[in-house]
Amino acid sequence: MRSEKVTIGKIVSPHGVKGLFKVLVYSENEDSFFSHKSYFKVKNKKIDIIKKFNKGNFIVCESATIQSREQVNEIINEDIVISATDLKKNYNNKNEFFHRDLIGCKVINFNSEDIGNVKAVHNFGAGDLLELDGKYPYMIRFEQVKKENINLKKSIIKVDLKY
């Protein structure tokens, strides 16, 4: 059985000529990203990624296995992945979850009317959005969903929507 891979970042471009590269982090913050560093893989190969400094929305990094711009070019636009089993989660906090936990959850309003099921979670730069597979033609801004209205055990998310 193959382990599910979770993308937590992307190598987006080289930085200079000595093997440095820019990383776009998909985690909540860079501390969360680097807490998984012993599990990082790029192109199905384990890779060490060490932060050098921040540059805009990116982190400029180095790796002991990458010494030149040409080597960086081989991994440009490649995802940084870890195994889903290696994700760290605070199981004492019932309001903590991963985006993948939300996929498939039934979304209802406070009148228990079915709105749809979560098909995907997107982030186009202005916050997370829930895409539904039902008849509801809009995406739901995740920041408007109160965490206490998410029940992962029952796979139900309640939202304040009139449908």
DSSP file (Angstrom, degrees, kcal/mol; ACC not computed):
  #  RESIDUE AA STRUCTURE BP1 BP2  ACC     N-H-->O    O-->H-N    N-H-->O    O-->H-N    TCO  KAPPA ALPHA  PHI   PSI    X-CA   Y-CA   Z-CA
    1    1 A M              0   0    0      0, 0.0     2,-0.3     0, 0.0     0, 0.0   0.000 360.0 360.0 360.0 129.3    0.0    0.0    0.0
    2    2 A R        -     0   0    0      1,-0.1     2,-0.3     3,-0.0     3,-0.0  -0.595 360.0-119.3 -85.4 143.4    1.4    3.4   -1.0
    3    3 A S        -     0   0    0     -2,-0.3     2,-0.2     1,-0.1    -1,-0.1  -0.596  29.9-110.1 -80.3 140.1    1.5    6.2    1.4
    4    4 A E        -     0   0    0     -2,-0.3    80,-3.2     1,-0.1     2,-0.3  -0.493  32.3-136.3 -68.8 136.2   -0.5    9.4    0.5
    5    5 A K  E     -A   83   0A   0     78,-0.2     2,-0.5    -2,-0.2    78,-0.2  -0.749  11.8-156.9 -96.1 143.1    1.8   12.3   -0.3
    6    6 A V  E     -A   82   0A   0     76,-3.0    76,-2.0    -2,-0.3     2,-0.5  -0.984  12.9-138.2-121.7 124.0    1.1   15.8    1.0
    7    7 A T  E     +A   81   0A   0     -2,-0.5    74,-0.2    74,-0.2     3,-0.1  -0.698  29.0 166.5 -82.8 123.8    2.6   18.8   -0.8
    8    8 A I  E     -     0   0A   0     72,-2.8    18,-2.4    -2,-0.5    19,-0.8   0.407  61.9  -8.3-118.2  -0.5    3.9   21.3    1.7
    9    9 A G  E     -AB  80  25A   0     71,-1.1    71,-3.1    16,-0.3     2,-0.3  -0.980  57.4-129.2-176.1 178.4    5.9   23.6   -0.6
   10   10 A K  E     -AB  79  24A   0     14,-2.0    14,-3.0    -2,-0.3     2,-0.7  -0.995  18.6-128.1-148.1 139.5    7.4   24.1   -4.0
   11   11 A I  E     + B   0  23A   0     67,-2.5    66,-2.8    -2,-0.3    67,-0.5  -0.808  34.8 174.1 -86.3 116.5   10.8   25.0   -5.3
   12   12 A V  E     -     0   0A   0     10,-2.3    -1,-0.2    -2,-0.7    11,-0.1   0.770  49.1 -15.8-103.9 -29.3   10.1   28.0   -7.6
   13   13 A S  E     - B   0  22A   0      9,-0.9     9,-3.3    63,-0.1    -1,-0.3  -0.989  64.0 -95.0-167.9 160.3   13.4   29.4   -8.9
   14   14 A P  E     - B   0  21A   0      0, 0.0     2,-0.4     0, 0.0     7,-0.3  -0.426  27.3-149.5 -75.1 160.6   17.1   29.5   -8.5
   15   15 A H  E   > - B   0  20A   0      5,-2.4     5,-0.6    46,-0.1     3,-0.3  -0.891  62.0 -34.3-132.6 103.0   18.7   32.2   -6.4
   16   16 A G  T   5S-     0   0    0     -2,-0.4     3,-0.2     1,-0.2    -1,-0.1  -0.409  84.4 -72.7  81.5-161.8   22.2   33.1   -7.7
   17   17 A V  T   5S+     0   0    0      1,-0.1    52,-1.1    -2,-0.1    53,-0.2   0.412 109.3  78.6-115.6  -1.3   24.7   30.7   -9.2
   18   18 A K  T   5S-     0   0    0     -3,-0.3    -1,-0.1    50,-0.2    -2,-0.1   0.157 114.3 -85.0-102.5  20.2   25.9   28.7   -6.2
   19   19 A G  T   5S+     0   0    0      1,-0.3    44,-0.3    -3,-0.2    49,-0.2   0.550  79.8 140.3  96.1   6.7   22.9   26.3   -5.8
   20   20 A L  E   < -B   15   0A   0     -5,-0.6    -5,-2.4    47,-0.1     2,-0.3  -0.517  28.5-172.1 -78.7 154.6   20.6   28.4   -3.7
   21   21 A F  E     -BC  14  61A   0     40,-2.2    40,-3.3    -7,-0.3     2,-0.4  -0.986  23.0-116.0-147.9 155.1   16.9   28.2   -4.5
   22   22 A K  E     -BC  13  60A   0     -9,-3.3   -10,-2.3    -2,-0.3    -9,-0.9  -0.758  26.2-159.4 -95.7 137.9   13.6   29.9   -3.6
   23   23 A V  E     -BC  11  59A   0     36,-2.3    36,-2.1    -2,-0.4     2,-0.6  -0.960  10.1-149.9-118.7 132.6   10.9   27.9   -1.8
   24   24 A L  E     -B   10   0A   0    -14,-3.0   -14,-2.0    -2,-0.4     2,-0.4  -0.911  22.9-144.4 -96.8 120.3    7.2   28.8   -1.7
   25   25 A V  E     -B    9   0A   0     -2,-0.6   -16,-0.3    32,-0.4     5,-0.1  -0.735  19.9-173.8 -92.7 129.5    5.8   27.4    1.6
   26   26 A Y        +     0   0    0    -18,-2.4   -17,-0.2    -2,-0.4    -1,-0.1   0.539  58.0  98.5 -94.7 -10.3    2.2   26.0    1.7
   27   27 A S  S    S-     0   0    0    -19,-0.8     3,-0.1     1,-0.1    -2,-0.1  -0.192  93.8-100.1 -71.2 169.1    2.2   25.5    5.4
   28   28 A E  S    S-     0   0    0      1,-0.1     2,-0.3     2,-0.0    -1,-0.1   0.871 101.1 -11.9 -58.1 -38.0    0.6   28.0    7.8
   29   29 A N  S  > S-     0   0    0      1,-0.0     4,-1.9     0, 0.0    -1,-0.1  -0.953  75.2 -97.8-155.7 171.1    4.1   29.4    8.6
   30   30 A E  H  > S+     0   0    0     -2,-0.3     4,-2.8     1,-0.2     5,-0.2   0.802 118.1  59.7 -70.8 -27.0    7.7   28.5    8.0
   31   31 A D  H  > S+     0   0    0      2,-0.2     4,-1.2     1,-0.2    -1,-0.2   0.927 107.5  46.8 -63.0 -42.8    8.1   27.0   11.5
   32   32 A S  H  4 S+     0   0    0      2,-0.2     4,-0.3     1,-0.2     3,-0.3   0.918 112.6  50.9 -62.9 -43.5    5.4   24.5   10.6
   33   33 A F  H >< S+     0   0    0     -4,-1.9     3,-1.5     1,-0.2    -2,-0.2   0.952 112.5  44.3 -58.0 -52.8    7.1   23.8    7.3
   34   34 A F  H >< S+     0   0    0     -4,-2.8     3,-1.5     1,-0.3    -1,-0.2   0.637  95.4  76.2 -74.2 -12.9   10.6   23.2    8.8
   35   35 A S  T 3< S+     0   0    0     -4,-1.2    -1,-0.3    -3,-0.3     3,-0.2   0.672 100.1  46.2 -67.9 -13.0    9.2   21.0   11.6
   36   36 A H  T X  S+     0   0    0     -3,-1.5     3,-2.6    -4,-0.3     4,-0.4   0.231  77.1 117.8-106.2  11.1    8.8   18.4    8.8
   37   37 A K  G X   +     0   0    0     -3,-1.5     3,-0.9     1,-0.3    12,-0.2   0.753  66.5  61.8 -59.3 -27.8   12.3   18.9    7.3
   38   38 A S  G 3  S+     0   0    0      1,-0.2    -1,-0.3    -4,-0.2    -2,-0.1   0.591 108.1  46.0 -74.0  -6.1   13.5   15.4    8.1
   39   39 A Y  G <  S+     0   0    0     -3,-2.6    -1,-0.2    47,-0.1    44,-0.2   0.404  80.7 133.0-112.0  -0.7   10.8   14.0    5.9
   40   40 A F    <   -     0   0    0     -3,-0.9     7,-1.7    -4,-0.4     2,-0.3  -0.219  29.3-179.7 -58.8 137.4   11.1   16.3    2.8
   41   41 A K  E     -ED  46  81A   0     40,-1.7    40,-2.6     5,-0.2     2,-0.4  -0.998  13.3-172.6-137.0 142.4   11.2   14.6   -0.6
   42   42 A V  E >  S-E   45   0A   0      3,-2.6     3,-1.4    -2,-0.3    38,-0.1  -0.997  82.1  -4.6-131.4 127.8   11.5   16.1   -4.1
   43   43 A K  T 3  S-     0   0    0     36,-0.5    -1,-0.1    -2,-0.4     3,-0.1   0.890 131.1 -59.1  54.5  42.3   11.0   13.9   -7.1
   44   44 A N  T 3  S+     0   0    0      1,-0.2     2,-0.4    -3,-0.0    -1,-0.3   0.637 116.1 112.8  63.4  17.7   10.7   10.9   -4.7
   45   45 A K  E <  S-E   42   0A   0     -3,-1.4    -3,-2.6     2,-0.0    -1,-0.2  -0.966  73.4-112.5-120.7 137.9   14.2   11.5   -3.3
   46   46 A K  E     -E   41   0A   0     -2,-0.4     2,-0.4    -5,-0.2    -5,-0.2  -0.392  39.9-174.1 -63.9 139.6   14.9   12.7    0.3
   47   47 A I        -     0   0    0     -7,-1.7     2,-0.5   -10,-0.2    -7,-0.2  -1.000  23.5-136.5-141.1 138.8   16.4   16.2    0.4
   48   48 A D        -     0   0    0     -2,-0.4     2,-0.5    -9,-0.1    17,-0.3  -0.826  22.5-168.8 -91.8 131.9   17.8   18.4    3.1
   49   49 A I        -     0   0    0     -2,-0.5     2,-0.5   -12,-0.2    14,-0.2  -0.983   2.9-173.0-125.4 122.5   16.5   21.9    2.9
   50   50 A I  E     -F   62   0A   0     12,-2.8    12,-2.2    -2,-0.5     2,-0.2  -0.957  23.4-123.7-120.4 128.7   18.1   24.6    5.0
   51   51 A K  E     +F   61   0A   0     -2,-0.5    10,-0.2    10,-0.2     3,-0.1  -0.486  28.9 172.3 -72.1 134.5   16.9   28.2    5.3
   52   52 A K  E     -     0   0A   0      8,-3.1     2,-0.3     1,-0.4     9,-0.2   0.781  62.2 -43.7-102.0 -52.4   19.3   30.9    4.4
   53   53 A F  E     -F   60   0A   0      7,-1.5     7,-3.1     2,-0.0    -1,-0.4  -0.977  57.1 -90.8-169.0 168.8   17.0   34.0    4.5
   54   54 A N  E     -F   59   0A   0     -2,-0.3     2,-0.3     5,-0.2     5,-0.2  -0.684  28.6-174.8 -91.0 146.0   13.6   35.3    3.5
   55   55 A K  E >   -F   58   0A   0      3,-2.7     3,-1.9    -2,-0.3     2,-0.2  -0.823  61.1 -59.7-141.5  97.8   13.1   37.1    0.1
   56   56 A G  T 3  S-     0   0    0     -2,-0.3    -1,-0.1     1,-0.3     0, 0.0  -0.474 119.6 -15.3  64.3-128.7    9.6   38.5   -0.3
   57   57 A N  T 3  S+     0   0    0     -2,-0.2   -32,-0.4    -3,-0.1    -1,-0.3   0.364 127.9  78.2 -86.5   5.1    7.1   35.7    0.0
   58   58 A F  E <  S- F   0  55A   0     -3,-1.9    -3,-2.7   -34,-0.1     2,-0.5  -0.694  71.8-133.2-113.7 163.3    9.8   33.1   -0.5
   59   59 A I  E     -CF  23  54A   0    -36,-2.1   -36,-2.3    -2,-0.2     2,-0.5  -0.980  19.9-139.7-113.6 124.5   12.4   31.5    1.6
   60   60 A V  E     +CF  22  53A   0     -7,-3.1    -8,-3.1    -2,-0.5    -7,-1.5  -0.740  35.3 175.1 -84.2 127.6   15.9   31.2    0.0
   61   61 A C  E     -CF  21  51A   0    -40,-3.3   -40,-2.2    -2,-0.5     2,-0.3  -0.781  23.2-151.5-131.4 169.0   17.3   27.8    0.9
   62   62 A E  E     - F   0  50A   0    -12,-2.2   -12,-2.8    -2,-0.3     2,-0.3  -0.904   5.0-157.6-134.7 165.9   20.3   25.6    0.3
   63   63 A S  B >   -G   66   0B   0      3,-0.5     3,-1.4    -2,-0.3   -14,-0.1  -0.993  24.7-131.6-144.5 143.0   20.8   21.8    0.3
   64   64 A A  T 3  S+     0   0    0     -2,-0.3   -15,-0.1     1,-0.3    -1,-0.1   0.756 109.9  55.0 -64.5 -23.1   24.0   19.8    0.7
   65   65 A T  T 3  S+     0   0    0    -17,-0.3     2,-0.5     1,-0.1    -1,-0.3   0.489  99.3  68.3 -89.7  -2.8   23.1   17.8   -2.4
   66   66 A I  B <   +G   63   0B   0     -3,-1.4    -3,-0.5     1,-0.1    -1,-0.1  -0.963  47.6 157.4-123.0 117.9   22.7   20.9   -4.6
   67   67 A Q        +     0   0    0     -2,-0.5     2,-0.3    -5,-0.1   -47,-0.1   0.488  58.2  39.3-117.0  -7.4   25.9   22.8   -5.5
   68   68 A S  S  > S-     0   0    0    -49,-0.2     4,-1.7     1,-0.1   -50,-0.2  -0.938  76.3-112.6-144.5 163.6   25.1   24.7   -8.7
   69   69 A R  H  > S+     0   0    0    -52,-1.1     4,-2.5    -2,-0.3     5,-0.1   0.854 116.4  59.5 -62.2 -35.7   22.4   26.6  -10.5
   70   70 A E  H  > S+     0   0    0      1,-0.2     4,-0.8     2,-0.2    -1,-0.2   0.895 105.0  48.3 -62.1 -40.4   22.3   23.7  -13.1
   71   71 A Q  H >4 S+     0   0    0      1,-0.2     3,-0.5     2,-0.2     4,-0.4   0.880 110.4  52.0 -66.7 -37.4   21.3   21.3  -10.3
   72   72 A V  H >X S+     0   0    0     -4,-1.7     3,-2.1     1,-0.2     4,-0.5   0.912 101.6  60.9 -63.3 -41.6   18.7   23.7   -9.1
   73   73 A N  H >< S+     0   0    0     -4,-2.5     3,-0.6     1,-0.3    -1,-0.2   0.782  95.4  62.7 -57.6 -27.2   17.2   23.9  -12.6
   74   74 A E  T << S+     0   0    0     -4,-0.8    -1,-0.3    -3,-0.5    -2,-0.2   0.692 111.2  36.8 -71.3 -18.1   16.5   20.1  -12.4
   75   75 A I  T X4 S+     0   0    0     -3,-2.1     3,-1.8    -4,-0.4   -64,-0.3   0.292  81.5 132.8-118.5  10.2   14.1   20.7   -9.5
   76   76 A I  T << S+     0   0    0     -3,-0.6   -64,-0.2    -4,-0.5     3,-0.1  -0.386  80.0  12.2 -62.2 138.6   12.4   24.0  -10.5
   77   77 A N  T 3  S+     0   0    0    -66,-2.8     2,-0.3     1,-0.3    -1,-0.3   0.595  96.2 137.1  66.7  14.5    8.6   23.8  -10.1
   78   78 A E    <   -     0   0    0     -3,-1.8   -67,-2.5   -67,-0.5    -1,-0.3  -0.712  54.5-118.9 -89.8 143.0    8.9   20.5   -8.2
   79   79 A D  E     -A   10   0A   0     -2,-0.3     2,-0.6   -69,-0.2   -36,-0.5  -0.488  12.0-134.6 -77.0 147.2    6.7   20.0   -5.2
   80   80 A I  E     -A    9   0A   0    -71,-3.1   -72,-2.8    -2,-0.2   -71,-1.1  -0.930  38.6-179.9 -98.2 118.4    8.2   19.4   -1.7
   81   81 A V  E     -AD   7  41A   0    -40,-2.6   -40,-1.7    -2,-0.6     2,-0.3  -0.817  21.4-171.1-122.9 158.4    6.2   16.5   -0.3
   82   82 A I  E     -A    6   0A   0    -76,-2.0   -76,-3.0    -2,-0.3     2,-0.2  -0.931  39.4 -92.2-135.6 163.2    6.0   14.4    2.8
   83   83 A S  E >   -A    5   0A   0     -2,-0.3     3,-1.9   -78,-0.2     4,-0.4  -0.541  31.5-125.3 -74.0 141.7    4.1   11.3    3.6
   84   84 A A  G >  S+     0   0    0    -80,-3.2     3,-1.1     1,-0.3    -1,-0.1   0.819 111.1  61.1 -57.6 -30.7    0.7   11.9    5.2
   85   85 A T  G 3  S+     0   0    0    -81,-0.3    -1,-0.3     1,-0.2   -80,-0.1   0.684  98.5  57.9 -71.6 -16.0    1.7    9.7    8.1
   86   86 A D  G <  S+     0   0    0     -3,-1.9    -1,-0.2   -47,-0.1    -2,-0.2   0.496  77.9 115.8 -91.6  -4.5    4.6   12.0    8.9
   87   87 A L    <   -     0   0    0     -3,-1.1     2,-0.5    -4,-0.4    -3,-0.0  -0.419  62.6-135.4 -65.6 137.9    2.4   15.1    9.4
   88   88 A K        +     0   0    0    -56,-0.1     2,-0.4    -2,-0.1    -2,-0.1  -0.815  28.0 176.0 -97.5 134.6    2.4   16.4   13.0
   89   89 A K        -     0   0    0     -2,-0.5     2,-1.3     7,-0.0     3,-0.1  -0.994  36.0-123.5-139.6 142.5   -0.9   17.3   14.5
   90   90 A N    >   -     0   0    0     -2,-0.4     3,-1.7     1,-0.2     6,-0.2  -0.719  27.2-175.2 -85.6  94.7   -1.8   18.4   18.0
   91   91 A Y  T 3  S+     0   0    0     -2,-1.3    -1,-0.2     1,-0.3     5,-0.0   0.585  77.4  67.8 -72.4  -8.2   -4.4   15.7   18.8
   92   92 A N  T 3  S+     0   0    0      1,-0.1     2,-0.8    -3,-0.1    -1,-0.3   0.635  89.7  72.5 -80.5 -13.5   -5.2   17.5   22.1
   93   93 A N    X   -     0   0    0     -3,-1.7     3,-1.7     1,-0.1    -1,-0.1  -0.870  62.9-170.7-105.6 104.2   -6.7   20.3   20.1
   94   94 A K  T 3  S+     0   0    0     -2,-0.8    -1,-0.1     1,-0.3    -3,-0.1   0.643  84.5  62.3 -70.3 -12.6  -10.0   19.2   18.6
   95   95 A N  T 3  S+     0   0    0     -3,-0.1     2,-0.5    56,-0.1    -1,-0.3   0.269  84.8  94.3 -95.2  11.6  -10.2   22.3   16.5
   96   96 A E    <   +     0   0    0     -3,-1.7     2,-0.3    -6,-0.2    -3,-0.0  -0.884  48.0 143.4-105.7 135.4   -7.0   21.5   14.6
   97   97 A F        -     0   0    0     -2,-0.5     2,-0.3    -8,-0.0    -2,-0.0  -0.968  42.8-111.1-158.3 167.3   -7.2   19.8   11.3
   98   98 A F    >>  -     0   0    0     -2,-0.3     3,-1.4     1,-0.1     4,-0.7  -0.703  33.6-111.3-102.2 158.4   -5.7   19.6    7.9
   99   99 A H  H >> S+     0   0    0      1,-0.3     3,-1.6    -2,-0.3     4,-0.9   0.896 118.9  59.7 -54.2 -40.6   -7.3   20.7    4.6
  100  100 A R  H 34 S+     0   0    0      1,-0.3    -1,-0.3     2,-0.2     3,-0.2   0.759  95.5  63.1 -63.2 -22.8   -7.4   17.1    3.5
  101  101 A D  H <4 S+     0   0    0     -3,-1.4    -1,-0.3     1,-0.2    -2,-0.2   0.776 101.2  52.8 -68.5 -25.5   -9.6   16.3    6.6
  102  102 A L  H X< S+     0   0    0     -3,-1.6     3,-2.2    -4,-0.7    16,-0.3   0.743  81.3 105.3 -83.5 -24.9  -12.3   18.7    5.2
  103  103 A I  T 3< S+     0   0    0     -4,-0.9    16,-0.2     1,-0.3     3,-0.1  -0.371  89.6  16.7 -61.1 128.0  -12.5   17.0    1.8
  104  104 A G  T 3  S+     0   0    0     14,-2.9    -1,-0.3     1,-0.3    15,-0.1   0.255  89.9 138.7  93.4 -11.9  -15.8   15.0    1.6
  105  105 A C    <   -     0   0    0     -3,-2.2    13,-2.6    12,-0.1     2,-0.4  -0.398  56.9-117.6 -67.0 142.8  -17.4   16.7    4.6
  106  106 A K  E     -Hi 117 156C   0     49,-3.2    51,-2.9    11,-0.2     2,-0.5  -0.657  24.7-147.9 -79.7 133.6  -21.1   17.5    4.2
  107  107 A V  E     +Hi 116 157C   0      9,-3.8     8,-3.1    -2,-0.4     9,-1.4  -0.918  24.5 167.3-108.1 125.3  -21.8   21.3    4.4
  108  108 A I  E     -Hi 114 158C   0     49,-2.5    51,-2.5    -2,-0.5     6,-0.2  -0.895  29.2-124.6-129.9 160.2  -25.1   22.3    5.9
  109  109 A N  E >   - i   0 159C   0      4,-1.7     3,-2.0    -2,-0.3    51,-0.2  -0.391  44.4 -89.3 -93.8-177.8  -26.6   25.6    7.1
  110  110 A F  T 3  S+     0   0    0     49,-0.6    50,-0.1     1,-0.3    52,-0.1   0.566 128.0  60.2 -73.2  -6.3  -28.1   26.2   10.5
  111  111 A N  T 3  S-     0   0    0      2,-0.1    -1,-0.3     0, 0.0     3,-0.1   0.226 118.8-112.7 -96.6  11.9  -31.5   25.0    9.3
  112  112 A S    <   +     0   0    0     -3,-2.0     2,-0.4     1,-0.2    -2,-0.1   0.708  65.2 153.6  62.8  24.2  -29.9   21.6    8.5
  113  113 A E        -     0   0    0      1,-0.1    -4,-1.7     2,-0.0     2,-0.3  -0.707  49.0-116.4 -83.5 132.6  -30.4   22.2    4.7
  114  114 A D  E     +H  108   0C   0     -2,-0.4    -6,-0.2    -6,-0.2     3,-0.1  -0.517  36.4 172.4 -71.3 126.7  -27.8   20.4    2.6
  115  115 A I  E     -     0   0C   0     -8,-3.1    21,-0.9     1,-0.4     2,-0.3   0.715  53.4 -85.6-104.1 -31.3  -25.5   22.8    0.7
  116  116 A G  E     -H  107   0C   0     -9,-1.4    -9,-3.8    18,-0.2    -1,-0.4  -0.923  43.0 -72.8 152.1-174.4  -23.1   20.2   -0.7
  117  117 A N  E     -H  106   0C   0     -2,-0.3    16,-2.1   -11,-0.3     2,-0.5  -0.889  50.4 -99.1-114.2 147.7  -19.9   18.3    0.1
  118  118 A V  E     +K  132   0D   0    -13,-2.6   -14,-2.9    -2,-0.4    14,-0.3  -0.524  40.5 175.2 -68.5 119.3  -16.4   19.8    0.2
  119  119 A K  E     -     0   0D   0     12,-3.8     2,-0.3    -2,-0.5    13,-0.2   0.798  62.8 -14.9 -92.8 -37.0  -14.8   18.9   -3.1
  120  120 A A  E     -K  131   0D   0     11,-1.5    11,-3.0   -18,-0.1     2,-0.5  -0.983  53.7-128.3-161.6 160.6  -11.6   20.9   -2.6
  121  121 A V  E     -K  130   0D   0     -2,-0.3     2,-0.3     9,-0.2     9,-0.2  -0.990  33.0-175.2-117.9 125.4   -9.9   23.6   -0.6
  122  122 A H  E     -K  129   0D   0      7,-2.6     7,-2.9    -2,-0.5     2,-0.3  -0.815  18.6-168.3-118.6 157.0   -8.2   26.4   -2.5
  123  123 A N  E     +K  128   0D   0     -2,-0.3     5,-0.2     5,-0.2    -2,-0.0  -0.847   9.5 173.3-144.7 109.5   -6.1   29.4   -1.7
  124  124 A F  S    S-     0   0    0      3,-0.6     4,-0.1    -2,-0.3    -1,-0.0   0.175  73.4 -77.4 -99.9  15.7   -5.6   31.9   -4.4
  125  125 A G  S    S+     0   0    0      2,-0.2     3,-0.1     0, 0.0    -2,-0.0   0.206 121.5  77.3 113.1 -14.4   -3.8   34.4   -2.1
  126  126 A A  S    S-     0   0    0      1,-0.5     2,-0.1     3,-0.0    -3,-0.0   0.082 108.7 -68.5-114.8  23.2   -6.7   35.9   -0.1
  127  127 A G  S    S-     0   0    0     15,-0.1    -3,-0.6     2,-0.0    -1,-0.5  -0.332  70.6 -46.5 112.0 165.4   -7.4   33.0    2.3
  128  128 A D  E     -K  123   0D   0     -5,-0.2    14,-2.6    -2,-0.1    15,-0.5  -0.420  49.3-163.9 -73.9 142.7   -8.8   29.5    2.1
  129  129 A L  E     -KL 122 141D   0     -7,-2.9    -7,-2.6    12,-0.2     2,-0.6  -0.979  13.7-137.8-126.9 139.3  -11.9   28.7    0.1
  130  130 A L  E     -KL 121 140D   0     10,-2.9    10,-2.1    -2,-0.4     2,-0.5  -0.863  14.8-156.0 -96.1 124.1  -14.1   25.7    0.2
  131  131 A E  E     -K  120   0D   0    -11,-3.0   -12,-3.8    -2,-0.6   -11,-1.5  -0.880  13.4-155.7 -98.5 129.3  -15.3   24.4   -3.1
  132  132 A L  E     -K  118   0D   0     -2,-0.5   -14,-0.2     6,-0.3   -16,-0.1  -0.696  19.6-146.1-105.6 156.2  -18.5   22.4   -2.9
  133  133 A D  S    S+     0   0    0    -16,-2.1   -17,-0.1    -2,-0.3   -15,-0.1   0.415  73.5  85.9 -97.6   0.9  -19.8   19.7   -5.3
  134  134 A G  S    S-     0   0    0    -17,-0.3   -18,-0.2   -19,-0.1   -19,-0.1   0.130 101.4 -76.9 -86.3-158.3  -23.5   20.6   -4.8
  135  135 A K  S    S+     0   0    0    -20,-0.2   -19,-0.1     2,-0.0   -20,-0.1   0.554  92.4 112.0 -81.6  -9.3  -25.8   23.1   -6.4
  136  136 A Y        -     0   0    0    -21,-0.9    -4,-0.2     1,-0.1    -2,-0.1  -0.552  56.6-157.9 -69.4 116.5  -24.3   26.0   -4.4
  137  137 A P        +     0   0    0      0, 0.0     2,-0.3     0, 0.0    -1,-0.1   0.416  62.2  68.8 -83.1   3.2  -22.6   28.0   -7.2
  138  138 A Y  S    S-     0   0    0     -7,-0.0    -6,-0.3     0, 0.0     2,-0.3  -0.782  78.5-115.5-119.7 160.9  -20.1   29.9   -5.0
  139  139 A M        -     0   0    0     -2,-0.3     2,-0.5    -8,-0.1    -8,-0.2  -0.666  31.0-126.7 -88.6 153.4  -17.0   29.1   -2.9
  140  140 A I  E     -L  130   0D   0    -10,-2.1   -10,-2.9    -2,-0.3     2,-0.4  -0.882  17.2-123.5-104.8 127.4  -17.2   29.6    0.8
  141  141 A R  E >   -L  129   0D   0     -2,-0.5     3,-1.5   -12,-0.2     4,-0.3  -0.563  16.9-148.3 -68.8 122.0  -14.6   31.7    2.6
  142  142 A F  G >  S+     0   0    0    -14,-2.6     3,-1.8    -2,-0.4    -1,-0.2   0.804  92.7  67.4 -65.2 -29.0  -13.1   29.4    5.2
  143  143 A E  G 3  S+     0   0    0    -15,-0.5    -1,-0.3     1,-0.3   -14,-0.1   0.726  95.4  58.7 -65.6 -18.4  -12.4   32.3    7.6
  144  144 A Q  G <  S+     0   0    0     -3,-1.5     2,-0.6     2,-0.1    16,-0.3   0.552  87.7  89.2 -84.9  -8.2  -16.2   32.7    7.9
  145  145 A V  S <  S-     0   0    0     -3,-1.8     2,-0.3    -4,-0.3    14,-0.1  -0.804  78.3-135.2 -91.5 121.9  -16.6   29.1    9.2
  146  146 A K    >   -     0   0    0     -2,-0.6     3,-2.2    12,-0.3    12,-0.2  -0.583  11.7-131.6 -77.0 136.8  -16.3   28.9   13.0
  147  147 A K  G >  S+     0   0    0     -2,-0.3     3,-1.6     1,-0.3    -1,-0.1   0.811 105.9  62.6 -60.2 -30.4  -14.1   26.1   14.1
  148  148 A E  G 3  S+     0   0    0      1,-0.3    -1,-0.3     3,-0.1    -2,-0.0   0.633  96.3  61.8 -70.8  -9.8  -16.6   24.9   16.6
  149  149 A N  G <  S+     0   0    0     -3,-2.2     9,-2.7     9,-0.1     2,-0.6   0.240  85.3  90.6 -97.1  12.4  -19.0   24.3   13.7
  150  150 A I  E <   -J  157   0C   0     -3,-1.6     2,-0.6     7,-0.2     7,-0.2  -0.945  52.1-178.5-109.9 118.3  -16.7   21.7   12.2
  151  151 A N  E  >> +J  156   0C   0      5,-3.1     5,-2.4    -2,-0.6     4,-0.7  -0.885   5.8 177.8-118.3  97.8  -17.4   18.2   13.3
  152  152 A L  T  45S+     0   0    0     -2,-0.6    -1,-0.1     3,-0.2     5,-0.1   0.805  78.9  61.4 -72.0 -28.8  -14.8   15.8   11.7
  153  153 A K  T  45S+     0   0    0      1,-0.2    -1,-0.2     3,-0.1    -2,-0.0   0.890 117.6  30.4 -63.9 -37.5  -16.2   12.7   13.5
  154  154 A K  T  45S-     0   0    0     -3,-0.2    -1,-0.2     2,-0.2    -2,-0.2   0.460 107.4-127.1 -96.4  -3.9  -19.5   13.2   11.8
  155  155 A S  T  <5 +     0   0    0     -4,-0.7   -49,-3.2     1,-0.2     2,-0.4   0.913  63.3 136.2  55.7  47.4  -18.0   14.8    8.7
  156  156 A I  E   < -iJ 106 151C   0     -5,-2.4    -5,-3.1   -51,-0.2     2,-0.5  -0.984  37.5-170.0-128.8 135.7  -20.3   17.9    8.9
  157  157 A I  E     -iJ 107 150C   0    -51,-2.9   -49,-2.5    -2,-0.4     2,-0.4  -0.993  12.6-153.3-122.0 123.6  -19.5   21.6    8.6
  158  158 A K  E     -i  108   0C   0     -9,-2.7     2,-0.3    -2,-0.5   -12,-0.3  -0.825  16.0-176.2 -97.7 133.6  -22.2   24.1    9.5
  159  159 A V  E     -i  109   0C   0    -51,-2.5     2,-1.6    -2,-0.4   -49,-0.6  -0.922  34.9-118.2-128.1 154.2  -22.1   27.5    7.8
  160  160 A D        +     0   0    0     -2,-0.3     2,-0.4   -16,-0.3   -51,-0.1  -0.626  66.9 131.9 -90.5  77.8  -24.2   30.6    8.3
  161  161 A L        -     0   0    0     -2,-1.6     2,-0.6   -53,-0.0   -51,-0.2  -0.966  52.3-141.9-130.2 144.4  -25.6   30.6    4.7
  162  162 A K              0   0    0     -2,-0.4    -2,-0.0     1,-0.1     0, 0.0  -0.938 360.0 360.0-102.2 125.7  -29.1   31.0    3.4
  163  163 A Y              0   0    0     -2,-0.6    -1,-0.1   -27,-0.0   -49,-0.0   0.368 360.0 360.0-123.0 360.0  -29.6   28.7    0.4
